[in-house]
Amino acid sequence: MPPPAAGAPPAPTPDAVRAVVEDMGFVVADDVCHLLSDYLGLLAKWSRTANLTGPRNPLDILRVLVVDSFYLADYLAGLPLPPAPFCADFGAGAGLPGLPLRMIRAEGDYVLVEAREKRAAFMRAFLAAHPLPGTRVYHGRAEAFLRGPARPELIVSRAFMPADRLLAFIGEHAPEAGVCILFTRGLPAEKTVNLRDAGWTPASPMGYKVGEDCRFLQAVLKM
């Protein structure tokens, strides 16, 4: 594997990470600040050649992309989940929201499912340097992952496919999954997808703004 290209922005200091996180309205432990600093630095380096994210500046990645992980951690804390749920993150990409989420919230097992080689390699490189409890990468298609022994109780998907297609996919390939987290923009999923006809009960959504962008998290529970 070739080293990441030179010339990437330097990793932000843990203090710089803390300042941005607190400006976004969250409190973060010292160890998480250090992990986020290393994650953002590595992501910025790899993105020079692997095109892993839109933003290139590490603190912009934190403000625009990692912020979803903080809201997701708060949202999950209010859901009726098992004490240690087995979660599958479909289309995990560069580890967003999963890797920062696992730095903040480490309950249960979490599998980052990603079919694209460079993205899976990036996540494995980060986890090799910074193992996160119960967290691993599956390089392959979600269908292949679900044909194995995996029986996730919780599914997270930020950009795998649109909400209606994702729920149909889960119904076909992972009927045991009891909870799915939908990420949408503009409107919560319940406003654009007939969830009950698809066999799901919507929980109350969480809405938040990132700049001028209105984002929503909504859990749907299997009927």
Order of alpha helices (4+ residues) and beta strands (2+ residues): alpha-alpha-alpha-alpha-beta-alpha-beta-alpha-beta-alpha-beta-alpha-beta-beta-beta-beta
